[in-house]
Amino acid sequence: MPNQVPITSTPLPGIGTQYTLQTQGGRALSIVAARDGRRSLAIFEIDDPDACGPGVRLTPAEATALAELLTGE
């Protein structure tokens, strides 16, 4: 089954890449994948990305653990 979830990627020069997943509920999950392996997670409203709350920085191990929890692996 093809991926039906809208995800955009935006290069962040000198930092890495920002990936944004849009939910059906009108929210967005933003992951900034830094060049050094760190990941930052933030949640915001699609129609008001400037109103983003505080994000969460994850180490590579924490990002892997979160992915495992989300995928059930």
Predicted model as a PDB file, atoms N, CA, C, CB and O in Angstrom, pLDDT in the B-factor column:
MODEL        1                                                                  
ATOM      1  N   MET A   1       0.848  -1.180   0.000  1.00 43.00           N  
ATOM      2  CA  MET A   1       0.000   0.000   0.000  1.00 43.00           C  
ATOM      3  C   MET A   1       0.894   1.243   0.000  1.00 43.00           C  
ATOM      4  CB  MET A   1      -0.965  -0.002   1.229  1.00 43.00           C  
ATOM      5  O   MET A   1       1.773   1.352   0.855  1.00 43.00           O  
ATOM      6  N   PRO A   2       0.700   2.174  -0.922  1.00 52.00           N  
ATOM      7  CA  PRO A   2       1.535   3.372  -0.970  1.00 52.00           C  
ATOM      8  C   PRO A   2       1.283   4.271   0.233  1.00 52.00           C  
ATOM      9  CB  PRO A   2       1.280   4.144  -2.261  1.00 52.00           C  
ATOM     10  O   PRO A   2       0.209   4.253   0.835  1.00 52.00           O  
ATOM     11  N   ASN A   3       2.292   5.051   0.562  1.00 61.00           N  
ATOM     12  CA  ASN A   3       2.210   5.983   1.677  1.00 61.00           C  
ATOM     13  C   ASN A   3       1.265   7.126   1.314  1.00 61.00           C  
ATOM     14  CB  ASN A   3       3.614   6.525   2.047  1.00 61.00           C  
ATOM     15  O   ASN A   3       1.528   7.870   0.369  1.00 61.00           O  
ATOM     16  N   GLN A   4       0.181   7.270   2.051  1.00 79.00           N  
ATOM     17  CA  GLN A   4      -0.811   8.313   1.794  1.00 79.00           C  
ATOM     18  C   GLN A   4      -0.655   9.509   2.731  1.00 79.00           C  
ATOM     19  CB  GLN A   4      -2.208   7.741   1.929  1.00 79.00           C  
ATOM     20  O   GLN A   4      -1.435  10.458   2.647  1.00 79.00           O  
ATOM     21  N   VAL A   5       0.321   9.483   3.607  1.00 80.00           N  
ATOM     22  CA  VAL A   5       0.524  10.559   4.578  1.00 80.00           C  
ATOM     23  C   VAL A   5       1.386  11.639   3.939  1.00 80.00           C  
ATOM     24  CB  VAL A   5       1.185  10.023   5.888  1.00 80.00           C  
ATOM     25  O   VAL A   5       2.491  11.357   3.476  1.00 80.00           O  
ATOM     26  N   PRO A   6       0.881  12.897   3.909  1.00 82.00           N  
ATOM     27  CA  PRO A   6       1.676  13.958   3.305  1.00 82.00           C  
ATOM     28  C   PRO A   6       2.875  14.331   4.176  1.00 82.00           C  
ATOM     29  CB  PRO A   6       0.809  15.183   3.060  1.00 82.00           C  
ATOM     30  O   PRO A   6       2.724  14.747   5.324  1.00 82.00           O  
ATOM     31  N   ILE A   7       4.052  14.176   3.609  1.00 88.00           N  
ATOM     32  CA  ILE A   7       5.294  14.540   4.297  1.00 88.00           C  
ATOM     33  C   ILE A   7       6.092  15.435   3.360  1.00 88.00           C  
ATOM     34  CB  ILE A   7       6.125  13.266   4.716  1.00 88.00           C  
ATOM     35  O   ILE A   7       6.288  15.112   2.189  1.00 88.00           O  
ATOM     36  N   THR A   8       6.546  16.561   3.891  1.00 91.00           N  
ATOM     37  CA  THR A   8       7.409  17.451   3.115  1.00 91.00           C  
ATOM     38  C   THR A   8       8.789  17.467   3.744  1.00 91.00           C  
ATOM     39  CB  THR A   8       6.819  18.890   3.043  1.00 91.00           C  
ATOM     40  O   THR A   8       8.933  17.241   4.946  1.00 91.00           O  
ATOM     41  N   SER A   9       9.797  17.731   2.936  1.00 93.00           N  
ATOM     42  CA  SER A   9      11.153  17.884   3.462  1.00 93.00           C  
ATOM     43  C   SER A   9      11.698  19.230   3.007  1.00 93.00           C  
ATOM     44  CB  SER A   9      12.082  16.716   2.992  1.00 93.00           C  
ATOM     45  O   SER A   9      11.502  19.652   1.867  1.00 93.00           O  
ATOM     46  N   THR A  10      12.388  19.890   3.930  1.00 93.00           N  
ATOM     47  CA  THR A  10      12.951  21.204   3.669  1.00 93.00           C  
ATOM     48  C   THR A  10      14.408  21.201   4.103  1.00 93.00           C  
ATOM     49  CB  THR A  10      12.151  22.315   4.402  1.00 93.00           C  
ATOM     50  O   THR A  10      14.695  20.973   5.278  1.00 93.00           O  
ATOM     51  N   PRO A  11      15.345  21.452   3.172  1.00 96.00           N  
ATOM     52  CA  PRO A  11      16.746  21.536   3.575  1.00 96.00           C  
ATOM     53  C   PRO A  11      16.966  22.738   4.497  1.00 96.00           C  
ATOM     54  CB  PRO A  11      17.660  21.634   2.335  1.00 96.00           C  
ATOM     55  O   PRO A  11      16.429  23.820   4.258  1.00 96.00           O  
ATOM     56  N   LEU A  12      17.745  22.543   5.530  1.00 94.00           N  
ATOM     57  CA  LEU A  12      18.130  23.616   6.453  1.00 94.00           C  
ATOM     58  C   LEU A  12      19.643  23.761   6.347  1.00 94.00           C  
ATOM     59  CB  LEU A  12      17.675  23.310   7.947  1.00 94.00           C  
ATOM     60  O   LEU A  12      20.378  23.045   7.026  1.00 94.00           O  
ATOM     61  N   PRO A  13      20.119  24.676   5.506  1.00 96.00           N  
ATOM     62  CA  PRO A  13      21.558  24.807   5.273  1.00 96.00           C  
ATOM     63  C   PRO A  13      22.354  24.927   6.571  1.00 96.00           C  
ATOM     64  CB  PRO A  13      21.831  26.012   4.399  1.00 96.00           C  
ATOM     65  O   PRO A  13      22.045  25.741   7.442  1.00 96.00           O  
ATOM     66  N   GLY A  14      23.371  24.104   6.670  1.00 95.00           N  
ATOM     67  CA  GLY A  14      24.243  24.105   7.838  1.00 95.00           C  
ATOM     68  C   GLY A  14      23.684  23.357   9.035  1.00 95.00           C  
ATOM     69  O   GLY A  14      24.383  23.188  10.034  1.00 95.00           O  
ATOM     70  N   ILE A  15      22.440  22.905   8.957  1.00 94.00           N  
ATOM     71  CA  ILE A  15      21.808  22.226  10.092  1.00 94.00           C  
ATOM     72  C   ILE A  15      21.453  20.789   9.744  1.00 94.00           C  
ATOM     73  CB  ILE A  15      20.553  22.980  10.535  1.00 94.00           C  
ATOM     74  O   ILE A  15      21.873  19.854  10.427  1.00 94.00           O  
ATOM     75  N   GLY A  16      20.675  20.616   8.675  1.00 94.00           N  
ATOM     76  CA  GLY A  16      20.206  19.289   8.283  1.00 94.00           C  
ATOM     77  C   GLY A  16      18.958  19.411   7.433  1.00 94.00           C  
ATOM     78  O   GLY A  16      18.918  20.200   6.489  1.00 94.00           O  
ATOM     79  N   THR A  17      17.934  18.629   7.766  1.00 94.00           N  
ATOM     80  CA  THR A  17      16.687  18.625   7.014  1.00 94.00           C  
ATOM     81  C   THR A  17      15.513  18.605   7.967  1.00 94.00           C  
ATOM     82  CB  THR A  17      16.625  17.427   6.061  1.00 94.00           C  
ATOM     83  O   THR A  17      15.539  17.923   8.991  1.00 94.00           O  
ATOM     84  N   GLN A  18      14.475  19.364   7.620  1.00 92.00           N  
ATOM     85  CA  GLN A  18      13.234  19.357   8.392  1.00 92.00           C  
ATOM     86  C   GLN A  18      12.208  18.538   7.618  1.00 92.00           C  
ATOM     87  CB  GLN A  18      12.712  20.817   8.661  1.00 92.00           C  
ATOM     88  O   GLN A  18      11.973  18.773   6.432  1.00 92.00           O  
ATOM     89  N   TYR A  19      11.602  17.573   8.307  1.00 92.00           N  
ATOM     90  CA  TYR A  19      10.537  16.759   7.737  1.00 92.00           C  
ATOM     91  C   TYR A  19       9.253  17.113   8.474  1.00 92.00           C  
ATOM     92  CB  TYR A  19      10.859  15.222   7.843  1.00 92.00           C  
ATOM     93  O   TYR A  19       9.232  17.160   9.704  1.00 92.00           O  
ATOM     94  N   THR A  20       8.191  17.360   7.731  1.00 90.00           N  
ATOM     95  CA  THR A  20       6.915  17.713   8.344  1.00 90.00           C  
ATOM     96  C   THR A  20       5.837  16.762   7.864  1.00 90.00           C  
ATOM     97  CB  THR A  20       6.531  19.170   8.023  1.00 90.00           C  
ATOM     98  O   THR A  20       5.604  16.618   6.664  1.00 90.00           O  
ATOM     99  N   LEU A  21       5.183  16.115   8.817  1.00 88.00           N  
ATOM    100  CA  LEU A  21       4.100  15.183   8.548  1.00 88.00           C  
ATOM    101  C   LEU A  21       2.796  15.860   8.946  1.00 88.00           C  
ATOM    102  CB  LEU A  21       4.300  13.834   9.316  1.00 88.00           C  
ATOM    103  O   LEU A  21       2.651  16.315  10.081  1.00 88.00           O  
ATOM    104  N   GLN A  22       1.852  15.927   8.020  1.00 86.00           N  
ATOM    105  CA  GLN A  22       0.560  16.538   8.302  1.00 86.00           C  
ATOM    106  C   GLN A  22      -0.443  15.458   8.692  1.00 86.00           C  
ATOM    107  CB  GLN A  22       0.051  17.341   7.080  1.00 86.00           C  
ATOM    108  O   GLN A  22      -0.572  14.439   8.013  1.00 86.00           O  
ATOM    109  N   THR A  23      -1.158  15.697   9.808  1.00 83.00           N  
ATOM    110  CA  THR A  23      -2.156  14.733  10.262  1.00 83.00           C  
ATOM    111  C   THR A  23      -3.527  15.114   9.720  1.00 83.00           C  
ATOM    112  CB  THR A  23      -2.186  14.659  11.806  1.00 83.00           C  
ATOM    113  O   THR A  23      -3.751  16.257   9.321  1.00 83.00           O  
ATOM    114  N   GLN A  24      -4.441  14.150   9.707  1.00 81.00           N  
ATOM    115  CA  GLN A  24      -5.805  14.423   9.270  1.00 81.00           C  
ATOM    116  C   GLN A  24      -6.509  15.390  10.210  1.00 81.00           C  
ATOM    117  CB  GLN A  24      -6.594  13.129   9.170  1.00 81.00           C  
ATOM    118  O   GLN A  24      -7.471  16.048   9.815  1.00 81.00           O  
ATOM    119  N   GLY A  25      -6.040  15.481  11.449  1.00 81.00           N  
ATOM    120  CA  GLY A  25      -6.644  16.369  12.440  1.00 81.00           C  
ATOM    121  C   GLY A  25      -6.199  17.812  12.345  1.00 81.00           C  
ATOM    122  O   GLY A  25      -6.580  18.627  13.185  1.00 81.00           O  
ATOM    123  N   GLY A  26      -5.395  18.153  11.333  1.00 80.00           N  
ATOM    124  CA  GLY A  26      -4.967  19.533  11.152  1.00 80.00           C  
ATOM    125  C   GLY A  26      -3.727  19.921  11.931  1.00 80.00           C  
ATOM    126  O   GLY A  26      -3.419  21.106  12.057  1.00 80.00           O  
ATOM    127  N   ARG A  27      -3.020  18.950  12.448  1.00 82.00           N  
ATOM    128  CA  ARG A  27      -1.782  19.223  13.165  1.00 82.00           C  
ATOM    129  C   ARG A  27      -0.614  18.800  12.304  1.00 82.00           C  
ATOM    130  CB  ARG A  27      -1.749  18.499  14.530  1.00 82.00           C  
ATOM    131  O   ARG A  27      -0.785  18.115  11.296  1.00 82.00           O  
ATOM    132  N   ALA A  28       0.553  19.204  12.699  1.00 87.00           N  
ATOM    133  CA  ALA A  28       1.759  18.813  11.982  1.00 87.00           C  
ATOM    134  C   ALA A  28       2.816  18.387  12.985  1.00 87.00           C  
ATOM    135  CB  ALA A  28       2.280  19.968  11.091  1.00 87.00           C  
ATOM    136  O   ALA A  28       2.966  18.991  14.047  1.00 87.00           O  
ATOM    137  N   LEU A  29       3.547  17.333  12.632  1.00 88.00           N  
ATOM    138  CA  LEU A  29       4.697  16.886  13.407  1.00 88.00           C  
ATOM    139  C   LEU A  29       5.923  17.240  12.605  1.00 88.00           C  
ATOM    140  CB  LEU A  29       4.638  15.350  13.724  1.00 88.00           C  
ATOM    141  O   LEU A  29       6.048  16.852  11.443  1.00 88.00           O  
ATOM    142  N   SER A  30       6.815  17.963  13.209  1.00 89.00           N  
ATOM    143  CA  SER A  30       8.029  18.379  12.532  1.00 89.00           C  
ATOM    144  C   SER A  30       9.227  17.701  13.177  1.00 89.00           C  
ATOM    145  CB  SER A  30       8.183  19.911  12.569  1.00 89.00           C  
ATOM    146  O   SER A  30       9.405  17.750  14.394  1.00 89.00           O  
ATOM    147  N   ILE A  31      10.041  17.070  12.350  1.00 90.00           N  
ATOM    148  CA  ILE A  31      11.278  16.450  12.812  1.00 90.00           C  
ATOM    149  C   ILE A  31      12.427  17.163  12.113  1.00 90.00           C  
ATOM    150  CB  ILE A  31      11.300  14.900  12.523  1.00 90.00           C  
ATOM    151  O   ILE A  31      12.478  17.203  10.884  1.00 90.00           O  
ATOM    152  N   VAL A  32      13.339  17.720  12.881  1.00 90.00           N  
ATOM    153  CA  VAL A  32      14.556  18.276  12.300  1.00 90.00           C  
ATOM    154  C   VAL A  32      15.655  17.242  12.503  1.00 90.00           C  
ATOM    155  CB  VAL A  32      14.937  19.667  12.950  1.00 90.00           C  
ATOM    156  O   VAL A  32      16.038  16.926  13.629  1.00 90.00           O  
ATOM    157  N   ALA A  33      16.150  16.725  11.387  1.00 91.00           N  
ATOM    158  CA  ALA A  33      17.237  15.746  11.411  1.00 91.00           C  
ATOM    159  C   ALA A  33      18.543  16.509  11.199  1.00 91.00           C  
ATOM    160  CB  ALA A  33      17.039  14.625  10.312  1.00 91.00           C  
ATOM    161  O   ALA A  33      18.869  16.912  10.083  1.00 91.00           O  
ATOM    162  N   ALA A  34      19.281  16.697  12.290  1.00 91.00           N  
ATOM    163  CA  ALA A  34      20.530  17.451  12.230  1.00 91.00           C  
ATOM    164  C   ALA A  34      21.646  16.578  11.664  1.00 91.00           C  
ATOM    165  CB  ALA A  34      20.916  17.979  13.628  1.00 91.00           C  
ATOM    166  O   ALA A  34      21.603  15.351  11.751  1.00 91.00           O  
ATOM    167  N   ARG A  35      22.627  17.227  11.093  1.00 92.00           N  
ATOM    168  CA  ARG A  35      23.770  16.516  10.509  1.00 92.00           C  
ATOM    169  C   ARG A  35      24.522  15.665  11.521  1.00 92.00           C  
ATOM    170  CB  ARG A  35      24.722  17.503   9.885  1.00 92.00           C  
ATOM    171  O   ARG A  35      25.103  14.638  11.169  1.00 92.00           O  
ATOM    172  N   ASP A  36      24.509  16.098  12.794  1.00 90.00           N  
ATOM    173  CA  ASP A  36      25.267  15.383  13.822  1.00 90.00           C  
ATOM    174  C   ASP A  36      24.504  14.191  14.408  1.00 90.00           C  
ATOM    175  CB  ASP A  36      25.639  16.337  14.934  1.00 90.00           C  
ATOM    176  O   ASP A  36      24.975  13.559  15.353  1.00 90.00           O  
ATOM    177  N   GLY A  37      23.317  13.881  13.845  1.00 85.00           N  
ATOM    178  CA  GLY A  37      22.556  12.732  14.303  1.00 85.00           C  
ATOM    179  C   GLY A  37      21.433  13.066  15.261  1.00 85.00           C  
ATOM    180  O   GLY A  37      20.550  12.236  15.480  1.00 85.00           O  
ATOM    181  N   ARG A  38      21.441  14.258  15.840  1.00 86.00           N  
ATOM    182  CA  ARG A  38      20.364  14.632  16.759  1.00 86.00           C  
ATOM    183  C   ARG A  38      19.069  14.834  15.992  1.00 86.00           C  
ATOM    184  CB  ARG A  38      20.728  15.909  17.540  1.00 86.00           C  
ATOM    185  O   ARG A  38      19.079  15.133  14.798  1.00 86.00           O  
ATOM    186  N   ARG A  39      17.973  14.671  16.681  1.00 89.00           N  
ATOM    187  CA  ARG A  39      16.650  14.897  16.115  1.00 89.00           C  
ATOM    188  C   ARG A  39      15.882  15.799  17.068  1.00 89.00           C  
ATOM    189  CB  ARG A  39      15.892  13.549  15.873  1.00 89.00           C  
ATOM    190  O   ARG A  39      16.009  15.686  18.287  1.00 89.00           O  
ATOM    191  N   SER A  40      15.081  16.697  16.499  1.00 89.00           N  
ATOM    192  CA  SER A  40      14.195  17.543  17.298  1.00 89.00           C  
ATOM    193  C   SER A  40      12.779  17.331  16.806  1.00 89.00           C  
ATOM    194  CB  SER A  40      14.601  19.052  17.210  1.00 89.00           C  
ATOM    195  O   SER A  40      12.529  17.295  15.601  1.00 89.00           O  
ATOM    196  N   LEU A  41      11.851  17.192  17.744  1.00 89.00           N  
ATOM    197  CA  LEU A  41      10.453  16.941  17.438  1.00 89.00           C  
ATOM    198  C   LEU A  41       9.623  18.119  17.926  1.00 89.00           C  
ATOM    199  CB  LEU A  41       9.969  15.615  18.082  1.00 89.00           C  
ATOM    200  O   LEU A  41       9.784  18.565  19.062  1.00 89.00           O  
ATOM    201  N   ALA A  42       8.731  18.628  17.071  1.00 88.00           N  
ATOM    202  CA  ALA A  42       7.829  19.713  17.456  1.00 88.00           C  
ATOM    203  C   ALA A  42       6.454  19.435  16.865  1.00 88.00           C  
ATOM    204  CB  ALA A  42       8.372  21.099  16.978  1.00 88.00           C  
ATOM    205  O   ALA A  42       6.333  18.753  15.847  1.00 88.00           O  
ATOM    206  N   ILE A  43       5.416  19.966  17.509  1.00 85.00           N  
ATOM    207  CA  ILE A  43       4.042  19.804  17.049  1.00 85.00           C  
ATOM    208  C   ILE A  43       3.431  21.188  16.917  1.00 85.00           C  
ATOM    209  CB  ILE A  43       3.209  18.906  18.025  1.00 85.00           C  
ATOM    210  O   ILE A  43       3.602  22.038  17.791  1.00 85.00           O  
ATOM    211  N   PHE A  44       2.706  21.415  15.802  1.00 82.00           N  
ATOM    212  CA  PHE A  44       2.073  22.714  15.597  1.00 82.00           C  
ATOM    213  C   PHE A  44       0.829  22.549  14.736  1.00 82.00           C  
ATOM    214  CB  PHE A  44       3.057  23.710  14.943  1.00 82.00           C  
ATOM    215  O   PHE A  44       0.602  21.496  14.141  1.00 82.00           O  
ATOM    216  N   GLU A  45       0.020  23.620  14.680  1.00 79.00           N  
ATOM    217  CA  GLU A  45      -1.164  23.641  13.826  1.00 79.00           C  
ATOM    218  C   GLU A  45      -0.708  23.941  12.402  1.00 79.00           C  
ATOM    219  CB  GLU A  45      -2.216  24.700  14.324  1.00 79.00           C  
ATOM    220  O   GLU A  45       0.130  24.818  12.191  1.00 79.00           O  
ATOM    221  N   ILE A  46      -1.254  23.221  11.426  1.00 77.00           N  
ATOM    222  CA  ILE A  46      -0.846  23.400  10.033  1.00 77.00           C  
ATOM    223  C   ILE A  46      -1.061  24.836   9.570  1.00 77.00           C  
ATOM    224  CB  ILE A  46      -1.615  22.442   9.129  1.00 77.00           C  
ATOM    225  O   ILE A  46      -0.227  25.389   8.853  1.00 77.00           O  
ATOM    226  N   ASP A  47      -2.183  25.444   9.979  1.00 79.00           N  
ATOM    227  CA  ASP A  47      -2.476  26.797   9.506  1.00 79.00           C  
ATOM    228  C   ASP A  47      -1.776  27.887  10.321  1.00 79.00           C  
ATOM    229  CB  ASP A  47      -3.965  27.030   9.535  1.00 79.00           C  
ATOM    230  O   ASP A  47      -1.933  29.068  10.009  1.00 79.00           O  
ATOM    231  N   ASP A  48      -1.003  27.526  11.361  1.00 77.00           N  
ATOM    232  CA  ASP A  48      -0.271  28.521  12.153  1.00 77.00           C  
ATOM    233  C   ASP A  48       1.045  27.941  12.665  1.00 77.00           C  
ATOM    234  CB  ASP A  48      -1.132  29.012  13.336  1.00 77.00           C  
ATOM    235  O   ASP A  48       1.198  27.732  13.869  1.00 77.00           O  
ATOM    236  N   PRO A  49       2.005  27.675  11.759  1.00 69.00           N  
ATOM    237  CA  PRO A  49       3.261  27.050  12.182  1.00 69.00           C  
ATOM    238  C   PRO A  49       4.097  27.914  13.128  1.00 69.00           C  
ATOM    239  CB  PRO A  49       4.080  26.715  10.975  1.00 69.00           C  
ATOM    240  O   PRO A  49       4.968  27.393  13.824  1.00 69.00           O  
ATOM    241  N   ASP A  50       3.847  29.221  13.164  1.00 73.00           N  
ATOM    242  CA  ASP A  50       4.607  30.075  14.070  1.00 73.00           C  
ATOM    243  C   ASP A  50       4.187  29.902  15.520  1.00 73.00           C  
ATOM    244  CB  ASP A  50       4.452  31.518  13.668  1.00 73.00           C  
ATOM    245  O   ASP A  50       4.899  30.338  16.425  1.00 73.00           O  
ATOM    246  N   ALA A  51       3.046  29.275  15.753  1.00 72.00           N  
ATOM    247  CA  ALA A  51       2.545  29.068  17.114  1.00 72.00           C  
ATOM    248  C   ALA A  51       3.004  27.729  17.683  1.00 72.00           C  
ATOM    249  CB  ALA A  51       1.019  29.144  17.133  1.00 72.00           C  
ATOM    250  O   ALA A  51       2.334  27.143  18.533  1.00 72.00           O  
ATOM    251  N   CYS A  52       4.130  27.261  17.217  1.00 73.00           N  
ATOM    252  CA  CYS A  52       4.683  25.987  17.669  1.00 73.00           C  
ATOM    253  C   CYS A  52       5.074  26.080  19.140  1.00 73.00           C  
ATOM    254  CB  CYS A  52       5.904  25.584  16.810  1.00 73.00           C  
ATOM    255  O   CYS A  52       5.675  27.060  19.581  1.00 73.00           O  
ATOM    256  N   GLY A  53       4.721  25.047  19.882  1.00 72.00           N  
ATOM    257  CA  GLY A  53       5.113  24.975  21.284  1.00 72.00           C  
ATOM    258  C   GLY A  53       6.568  24.540  21.400  1.00 72.00           C  
ATOM    259  O   GLY A  53       7.258  24.389  20.391  1.00 72.00           O  
ATOM    260  N   PRO A  54       7.029  24.342  22.614  1.00 75.00           N  
ATOM    261  CA  PRO A  54       8.413  23.912  22.788  1.00 75.00           C  
ATOM    262  C   PRO A  54       8.645  22.538  22.157  1.00 75.00           C  
ATOM    263  CB  PRO A  54       8.777  23.879  24.278  1.00 75.00           C  
ATOM    264  O   PRO A  54       7.800  21.646  22.245  1.00 75.00           O  
ATOM    265  N   GLY A  55       9.775  22.393  21.539  1.00 83.00           N  
ATOM    266  CA  GLY A  55      10.129  21.122  20.910  1.00 83.00           C  
ATOM    267  C   GLY A  55      10.882  20.222  21.875  1.00 83.00           C  
ATOM    268  O   GLY A  55      11.178  20.600  23.008  1.00 83.00           O  
ATOM    269  N   VAL A  56      11.182  19.029  21.397  1.00 87.00           N  
ATOM    270  CA  VAL A  56      11.921  18.053  22.192  1.00 87.00           C  
ATOM    271  C   VAL A  56      13.131  17.612  21.383  1.00 87.00           C  
ATOM    272  CB  VAL A  56      11.023  16.828  22.583  1.00 87.00           C  
ATOM    273  O   VAL A  56      12.985  17.168  20.243  1.00 87.00           O  
ATOM    274  N   ARG A  57      14.320  17.729  21.957  1.00 88.00           N  
ATOM    275  CA  ARG A  57      15.538  17.235  21.306  1.00 88.00           C  
ATOM    276  C   ARG A  57      15.764  15.798  21.688  1.00 88.00           C  
ATOM    277  CB  ARG A  57      16.762  18.088  21.684  1.00 88.00           C  
ATOM    278  O   ARG A  57      15.660  15.427  22.857  1.00 88.00           O  
ATOM    279  N   LEU A  58      16.080  14.978  20.683  1.00 85.00           N  
ATOM    280  CA  LEU A  58      16.320  13.561  20.918  1.00 85.00           C  
ATOM    281  C   LEU A  58      17.722  13.176  20.465  1.00 85.00           C  
ATOM    282  CB  LEU A  58      15.270  12.710  20.192  1.00 85.00           C  
ATOM    283  O   LEU A  58      18.188  13.633  19.421  1.00 85.00           O  
ATOM    284  N   THR A  59      18.386  12.347  21.237  1.00 85.00           N  
ATOM    285  CA  THR A  59      19.661  11.782  20.802  1.00 85.00           C  
ATOM    286  C   THR A  59      19.349  10.710  19.760  1.00 85.00           C  
ATOM    287  CB  THR A  59      20.484  11.188  22.018  1.00 85.00           C  
ATOM    288  O   THR A  59      18.194  10.301  19.639  1.00 85.00           O  
ATOM    289  N   PRO A  60      20.348  10.243  19.002  1.00 86.00           N  
ATOM    290  CA  PRO A  60      20.081   9.161  18.051  1.00 86.00           C  
ATOM    291  C   PRO A  60      19.446   7.933  18.716  1.00 86.00           C  
ATOM    292  CB  PRO A  60      21.373   8.755  17.359  1.00 86.00           C  
ATOM    293  O   PRO A  60      18.544   7.324  18.141  1.00 86.00           O  
ATOM    294  N   ALA A  61      19.897   7.567  19.899  1.00 87.00           N  
ATOM    295  CA  ALA A  61      19.330   6.412  20.592  1.00 87.00           C  
ATOM    296  C   ALA A  61      17.879   6.659  20.995  1.00 87.00           C  
ATOM    297  CB  ALA A  61      20.165   6.074  21.825  1.00 87.00           C  
ATOM    298  O   ALA A  61      17.046   5.758  20.902  1.00 87.00           O  
ATOM    299  N   GLU A  62      17.575   7.876  21.443  1.00 87.00           N  
ATOM    300  CA  GLU A  62      16.203   8.211  21.818  1.00 87.00           C  
ATOM    301  C   GLU A  62      15.293   8.208  20.593  1.00 87.00           C  
ATOM    302  CB  GLU A  62      16.154   9.582  22.514  1.00 87.00           C  
ATOM    303  O   GLU A  62      14.157   7.739  20.668  1.00 87.00           O  
ATOM    304  N   ALA A  63      15.780   8.726  19.467  1.00 87.00           N  
ATOM    305  CA  ALA A  63      14.992   8.734  18.226  1.00 87.00           C  
ATOM    306  C   ALA A  63      14.704   7.302  17.774  1.00 87.00           C  
ATOM    307  CB  ALA A  63      15.737   9.513  17.107  1.00 87.00           C  
ATOM    308  O   ALA A  63      13.596   7.002  17.329  1.00 87.00           O  
ATOM    309  N   THR A  64      15.685   6.429  17.884  1.00 87.00           N  
ATOM    310  CA  THR A  64      15.492   5.021  17.521  1.00 87.00           C  
ATOM    311  C   THR A  64      14.466   4.366  18.439  1.00 87.00           C  
ATOM    312  CB  THR A  64      16.828   4.254  17.586  1.00 87.00           C  
ATOM    313  O   THR A  64      13.594   3.632  17.974  1.00 87.00           O  
ATOM    314  N   ALA A  65      14.566   4.628  19.735  1.00 88.00           N  
ATOM    315  CA  ALA A  65      13.617   4.058  20.690  1.00 88.00           C  
ATOM    316  C   ALA A  65      12.199   4.549  20.402  1.00 88.00           C  
ATOM    317  CB  ALA A  65      14.023   4.417  22.130  1.00 88.00           C  
ATOM    318  O   ALA A  65      11.253   3.764  20.470  1.00 88.00           O  
ATOM    319  N   LEU A  66      12.038   5.834  20.084  1.00 87.00           N  
ATOM    320  CA  LEU A  66      10.723   6.377  19.757  1.00 87.00           C  
ATOM    321  C   LEU A  66      10.173   5.719  18.495  1.00 87.00           C  
ATOM    322  CB  LEU A  66      10.799   7.902  19.575  1.00 87.00           C  
ATOM    323  O   LEU A  66       8.996   5.362  18.449  1.00 87.00           O  
ATOM    324  N   ALA A  67      11.004   5.557  17.479  1.00 86.00           N  
ATOM    325  CA  ALA A  67      10.568   4.899  16.236  1.00 86.00           C  
ATOM    326  C   ALA A  67      10.122   3.473  16.513  1.00 86.00           C  
ATOM    327  CB  ALA A  67      11.699   4.903  15.189  1.00 86.00           C  
ATOM    328  O   ALA A  67       9.124   3.017  15.956  1.00 86.00           O  
ATOM    329  N   GLU A  68      10.840   2.776  17.353  1.00 87.00           N  
ATOM    330  CA  GLU A  68      10.455   1.400  17.698  1.00 87.00           C  
ATOM    331  C   GLU A  68       9.110   1.370  18.417  1.00 87.00           C  
ATOM    332  CB  GLU A  68      11.533   0.745  18.577  1.00 87.00           C  
ATOM    333  O   GLU A  68       8.288   0.489  18.164  1.00 87.00           O  
ATOM    334  N   LEU A  69       8.886   2.326  19.310  1.00 84.00           N  
ATOM    335  CA  LEU A  69       7.608   2.393  20.002  1.00 84.00           C  
ATOM    336  C   LEU A  69       6.464   2.674  19.029  1.00 84.00           C  
ATOM    337  CB  LEU A  69       7.653   3.464  21.085  1.00 84.00           C  
ATOM    338  O   LEU A  69       5.394   2.075  19.133  1.00 84.00           O  
ATOM    339  N   LEU A  70       6.694   3.580  18.092  1.00 82.00           N  
ATOM    340  CA  LEU A  70       5.648   3.951  17.134  1.00 82.00           C  
ATOM    341  C   LEU A  70       5.342   2.840  16.138  1.00 82.00           C  
ATOM    342  CB  LEU A  70       6.055   5.200  16.385  1.00 82.00           C  
ATOM    343  O   LEU A  70       4.205   2.709  15.685  1.00 82.00           O  
ATOM    344  N   THR A  71       6.342   2.043  15.794  1.00 85.00           N  
ATOM    345  CA  THR A  71       6.133   0.984  14.817  1.00 85.00           C  
ATOM    346  C   THR A  71       5.830  -0.365  15.452  1.00 85.00           C  
ATOM    347  CB  THR A  71       7.339   0.862  13.940  1.00 85.00           C  
ATOM    348  O   THR A  71       5.491  -1.319  14.752  1.00 85.00           O  
ATOM    349  N   GLY A  72       5.948  -0.452  16.758  1.00 79.00           N  
ATOM    350  CA  GLY A  72       5.678  -1.708  17.446  1.00 79.00           C  
ATOM    351  C   GLY A  72       6.751  -2.753  17.252  1.00 79.00           C  
ATOM    352  O   GLY A  72       6.490  -3.944  17.423  1.00 79.00           O  
ATOM    353  N   GLU A  73       7.940  -2.340  16.902  1.00 62.00           N  
ATOM    354  CA  GLU A  73       9.052  -3.298  16.692  1.00 62.00           C  
ATOM    355  C   GLU A  73       9.894  -3.413  17.928  1.00 62.00           C  
ATOM    356  CB  GLU A  73       9.932  -2.876  15.510  1.00 62.00           C  
ATOM    357  O   GLU A  73      10.869  -4.165  17.943  1.00 62.00           O  
TER     358      GLU A  73                                                      
ENDMDL                                                                          
END                                                                             
